[in-house]
Amino acid sequence: MLGEEIRRQVGEDPHIVFEHSGRETFGASVYVARRGGTVVTCGSSTGYQHAYDNRHLWMKLKRIIGSHGANYAESWETNRLVTLGMLAPVLSRARTLAEVGEATREVQVGQHTGKVSVLCLAEAEGLGVDDPQARQRISESRLSLFRNR
Protein backbone atom coordinates (compact mmCIF):
# COMPACT_ATOMS: atom_id res chain seq x y z
CA MET A 1 0.00 0.00 0.00
CA LEU A 2 2.78 2.49 0.90
CA GLY A 3 4.77 1.54 -2.21
CA GLU A 4 1.66 1.97 -4.37
CA GLU A 5 1.00 5.42 -2.89
CA ILE A 6 4.58 6.50 -3.51
CA ARG A 7 4.45 5.27 -7.12
CA ARG A 8 1.10 7.05 -7.60
CA GLN A 9 2.49 10.37 -6.35
CA VAL A 10 6.01 10.19 -7.78
CA GLY A 11 5.62 7.88 -10.77
CA GLU A 12 8.30 5.39 -9.72
CA ASP A 13 9.97 3.80 -6.71
CA PRO A 14 12.46 6.13 -5.02
CA HIS A 15 16.13 5.88 -5.92
CA ILE A 16 17.09 7.20 -2.47
CA VAL A 17 15.13 6.99 0.78
CA PHE A 18 16.29 9.26 3.61
CA GLU A 19 15.58 7.45 6.86
CA HIS A 20 15.66 9.50 10.06
CA SER A 21 13.06 7.85 12.28
CA GLY A 22 14.72 4.48 12.85
CA ARG A 23 12.95 1.48 14.30
CA GLU A 24 9.38 2.56 13.42
CA THR A 25 10.02 3.20 9.72
CA PHE A 26 13.29 1.53 8.77
CA GLY A 27 11.69 -1.65 7.40
CA ALA A 28 9.34 0.40 5.22
CA SER A 29 12.26 2.48 3.94
CA VAL A 30 14.18 -0.64 2.89
CA TYR A 31 11.05 -2.02 1.26
CA VAL A 32 10.10 1.06 -0.81
CA ALA A 33 13.57 1.84 -2.17
CA ARG A 34 13.79 0.78 -5.81
CA ARG A 35 15.89 -2.15 -7.05
CA GLY A 36 19.48 -0.95 -6.78
CA GLY A 37 18.32 1.95 -4.58
CA THR A 38 19.85 3.34 -1.41
CA VAL A 39 18.56 3.92 2.10
CA VAL A 40 20.45 6.76 3.80
CA THR A 41 20.16 6.55 7.56
CA CYS A 42 20.80 9.66 9.59
CA GLY A 43 19.27 9.24 13.02
CA SER A 44 16.97 6.97 14.90
CA SER A 45 14.52 9.02 16.91
CA THR A 46 12.13 6.05 17.34
CA GLY A 47 14.85 3.60 18.34
CA TYR A 48 18.27 2.36 17.36
CA GLN A 49 17.48 -1.35 17.00
CA HIS A 50 16.19 -1.61 13.42
CA ALA A 51 14.34 -4.67 12.16
CA TYR A 52 13.67 -5.31 8.50
CA ASP A 53 13.31 -8.19 6.06
CA ASN A 54 16.86 -8.62 4.74
CA ARG A 55 15.57 -10.27 1.54
CA HIS A 56 14.42 -6.86 0.32
CA LEU A 57 18.01 -5.68 0.71
CA TRP A 58 20.05 -8.44 -0.89
CA MET A 59 17.56 -9.81 -3.43
CA LYS A 60 16.99 -6.37 -4.94
CA LEU A 61 20.59 -5.15 -4.68
CA LYS A 62 19.80 -2.26 -2.34
CA ARG A 63 22.28 -0.67 0.01
CA ILE A 64 22.22 1.14 3.32
CA ILE A 65 24.62 3.96 4.06
CA GLY A 66 25.05 6.20 7.07
CA SER A 67 25.17 9.97 7.03
CA HIS A 68 25.69 12.51 9.76
CA GLY A 69 23.88 15.43 8.17
CA ALA A 70 24.34 17.79 5.29
CA ASN A 71 26.83 20.42 4.21
CA TYR A 72 25.87 23.82 2.79
CA ALA A 73 25.62 22.63 -0.84
CA GLU A 74 23.49 19.62 0.12
CA SER A 75 21.19 21.78 2.25
CA TRP A 76 20.80 24.22 -0.64
CA GLU A 77 19.94 21.36 -3.03
CA THR A 78 17.41 19.95 -0.56
CA ASN A 79 15.68 23.31 -0.30
CA ARG A 80 15.66 23.59 -4.09
CA LEU A 81 14.02 20.15 -4.42
CA VAL A 82 11.40 21.03 -1.79
CA THR A 83 10.64 24.28 -3.66
CA LEU A 84 10.18 22.30 -6.89
CA GLY A 85 7.78 19.95 -5.10
CA MET A 86 10.08 16.96 -5.59
CA LEU A 87 10.62 16.49 -1.83
CA ALA A 88 8.10 17.12 0.92
CA PRO A 89 8.69 17.38 4.67
CA VAL A 90 5.87 15.06 5.77
CA LEU A 91 4.30 16.22 9.03
CA SER A 92 2.82 14.17 11.85
CA ARG A 93 1.71 17.24 13.76
CA ALA A 94 2.20 20.97 14.10
CA ARG A 95 2.44 22.51 17.56
CA THR A 96 2.29 26.10 18.74
CA LEU A 97 5.33 27.75 20.26
CA ALA A 98 3.69 27.40 23.69
CA GLU A 99 3.61 23.61 23.09
CA VAL A 100 7.31 23.28 22.22
CA GLY A 101 7.87 21.13 25.32
CA GLU A 102 5.19 18.66 24.25
CA ALA A 103 6.61 18.61 20.71
CA THR A 104 10.07 17.83 22.03
CA ARG A 105 8.71 15.06 24.25
CA GLU A 106 6.82 13.48 21.31
CA VAL A 107 10.07 13.22 19.38
CA GLN A 108 12.04 12.03 22.42
CA VAL A 109 9.69 9.12 23.15
CA GLY A 110 8.89 8.31 19.52
CA GLN A 111 5.22 9.32 19.47
CA HIS A 112 5.50 10.63 15.92
CA THR A 113 5.90 9.41 12.37
CA GLY A 114 7.24 12.09 10.07
CA LYS A 115 8.15 15.59 11.18
CA VAL A 116 6.85 17.47 14.19
CA SER A 117 6.81 21.20 13.49
CA VAL A 118 6.59 24.17 15.83
CA LEU A 119 4.81 27.33 14.65
CA CYS A 120 7.29 30.01 15.71
CA LEU A 121 6.23 33.09 13.75
CA ALA A 122 3.00 31.86 12.16
CA GLU A 123 -0.34 32.24 13.92
CA ALA A 124 -1.75 29.13 12.23
CA GLU A 125 -0.73 26.24 10.00
CA GLY A 126 -0.43 26.79 6.27
CA LEU A 127 1.32 30.15 6.43
CA GLY A 128 4.90 28.96 5.90
CA VAL A 129 4.75 28.73 2.11
CA ASP A 130 3.00 31.86 0.87
CA ASP A 131 3.64 31.31 -2.85
CA PRO A 132 0.44 29.61 -4.16
CA GLN A 133 2.24 27.86 -7.03
CA ALA A 134 4.96 26.51 -4.71
CA ARG A 135 2.31 25.35 -2.24
CA GLN A 136 0.49 23.55 -5.06
CA ARG A 137 3.73 21.87 -6.25
CA ILE A 138 4.45 20.63 -2.73
CA SER A 139 0.82 19.49 -2.23
CA GLU A 140 -1.17 19.50 1.00
CA SER A 141 -1.83 15.75 0.75
CA ARG A 142 1.91 15.00 0.61
CA LEU A 143 2.62 17.29 3.56
CA SER A 144 -0.02 15.59 5.71
CA LEU A 145 0.52 11.94 4.68
CA PHE A 146 1.23 10.79 8.27
CA ARG A 147 -1.43 12.90 10.00
CA ASN A 148 -4.29 11.36 11.97
CA ARG A 149 -2.65 7.94 12.25
KOLKE-28647 format. One record per residue (C-alpha): x, y, z; residue in three letters. Coordinates in pm, whole numbers, padded with zeros to 5 digits, always signed. Example, Ala and Ser with C-alpha at 12.3 -4.5 7.8 and 13.67 -1.06 7.14 Angstrom:
<sites>
+01230-00450+00780Ala+01367-00106+00714Ser
</sites>
This chain:
<sites>
+00000+00000+00000Met+00278+00249+00090Leu+00477+00154-00221Gly+00166+00197-00437Glu+00100+00542-00289Glu+00458+00650-00351Ile+00445+00527-00712Arg+00110+00705-00760Arg+00249+01037-00635Gln+00601+01019-00778Val+00562+00788-01077Gly+00830+00539-00972Glu+00997+00380-00671Asp+01246+00613-00502Pro+01613+00588-00592His+01709+00720-00247Ile+01513+00699+00078Val+01629+00926+00361Phe+01558+00745+00686Glu+01566+00950+01006His+01306+00785+01228Ser+01472+00448+01285Gly+01295+00148+01430Arg+00938+00256+01342Glu+01002+00320+00972Thr+01329+00153+00877Phe+01169-00165+00740Gly+00934+00040+00522Ala+01226+00248+00394Ser+01418-00064+00289Val+01105-00202+00126Tyr+01010+00106-00081Val+01357+00184-00217Ala+01379+00078-00581Arg+01589-00215-00705Arg+01948-00095-00678Gly+01832+00195-00458Gly+01985+00334-00141Thr+01856+00392+00210Val+02045+00676+00380Val+02016+00655+00756Thr+02080+00966+00959Cys+01927+00924+01302Gly+01697+00697+01490Ser+01452+00902+01691Ser+01213+00605+01734Thr+01485+00360+01834Gly+01827+00236+01736Tyr+01748-00135+01700Gln+01619-00161+01342His+01434-00467+01216Ala+01367-00531+00850Tyr+01331-00819+00606Asp+01686-00862+00474Asn+01557-01027+00154Arg+01442-00686+00032His+01801-00568+00071Leu+02005-00844-00089Trp+01756-00981-00343Met+01699-00637-00494Lys+02059-00515-00468Leu+01980-00226-00234Lys+02228-00067+00001Arg+02222+00114+00332Ile+02462+00396+00406Ile+02505+00620+00707Gly+02517+00997+00703Ser+02569+01251+00976His+02388+01543+00817Gly+02434+01779+00529Ala+02683+02042+00421Asn+02587+02382+00279Tyr+02562+02263-00084Ala+02349+01962+00012Glu+02119+02178+00225Ser+02080+02422-00064Trp+01994+02136-00303Glu+01741+01995-00056Thr+01568+02331-00030Asn+01566+02359-00409Arg+01402+02015-00442Leu+01140+02103-00179Val+01064+02428-00366Thr+01018+02230-00689Leu+00778+01995-00510Gly+01008+01696-00559Met+01062+01649-00183Leu+00810+01712+00092Ala+00869+01738+00467Pro+00587+01506+00577Val+00430+01622+00903Leu+00282+01417+01185Ser+00171+01724+01376Arg+00220+02097+01410Ala+00244+02251+01756Arg+00229+02610+01874Thr+00533+02775+02026Leu+00369+02740+02369Ala+00361+02361+02309Glu+00731+02328+02222Val+00787+02113+02532Gly+00519+01866+02425Glu+00661+01861+02071Ala+01007+01783+02203Thr+00871+01506+02425Arg+00682+01348+02131Glu+01007+01322+01938Val+01204+01203+02242Gln+00969+00912+02315Val+00889+00831+01952Gly+00522+00932+01947Gln+00550+01063+01592His+00590+00941+01237Thr+00724+01209+01007Gly+00815+01559+01118Lys+00685+01747+01419Val+00681+02120+01349Ser+00659+02417+01583Val+00481+02733+01465Leu+00729+03001+01571Cys+00623+03309+01375Leu+00300+03186+01216Ala-00034+03224+01392Glu-00175+02913+01223Ala-00073+02624+01000Glu-00043+02679+00627Gly+00132+03015+00643Leu+00490+02896+00590Gly+00475+02873+00211Val+00300+03186+00087Asp+00364+03131-00285Asp+00044+02961-00416Pro+00224+02786-00703Gln+00496+02651-00471Ala+00231+02535-00224Arg+00049+02355-00506Gln+00373+02187-00625Arg+00445+02063-00273Ile+00082+01949-00223Ser-00117+01950+00100Glu-00183+01575+00075Ser+00191+01500+00061Arg+00262+01729+00356Leu-00002+01559+00571Ser+00052+01194+00468Leu+00123+01079+00827Phe-00143+01290+01000Arg-00429+01136+01197Asn-00265+00794+01225Arg
</sites>
